[in-house]
Amino acid sequence: MKKDIHIPVVEDVYIAIVNEYNAIYKTQDWNAYIINNKAVDLELVLIVTSGYSKKKATSVFRKKLDKLPKQSYAKIELMQEELFVLNNTFKVTFFEGNQMFDKTYLFRENTINLKALQSIPLMAVKGVLAK
């Protein structure tokens, strides 16, 4: 039975943690984004995030997007720097046409920092990228 189950590979969908200026509060904030670098829209995008270590775990955060247009991105959540000492997971499920896709993105503990910044697709900013 397992051999009959086809699980498609997720490509061109990323999670990025971006350090950006918040003009309202005049602070540098870390925000998580989902990026759709595909040539098609994603429908019913479900994102479940949590952080964990051997001794600690965060509560689970859920976000739903009805549609994420092609070649676009959307903010998921504000990330507090205290969470960066934990492993942070982003479980993403979405539909592309009639096909369901699923992928878990992991930011390992202490990998989100200013030294790890790189160019982020579509956003023209620097951040930490999970592929």
URLINPE-V285817 format. One line per field, one symbol per residue. ss: DSSP state (~ for helix, > for strand, _ for the rest). Layout:
# URLINPE-V285817
ss: ???
This chain:
# URLINPE-V285817
ss: _~~~________>>>>>>>>>>____>>>>>>>>>>_____>>>>>>>>>>>____>___>>>>>>>>___>>>>>>>>_~~~~~_>>>>>>>>>>__>>>>>>>>>______~~~_>>______>>>>>_
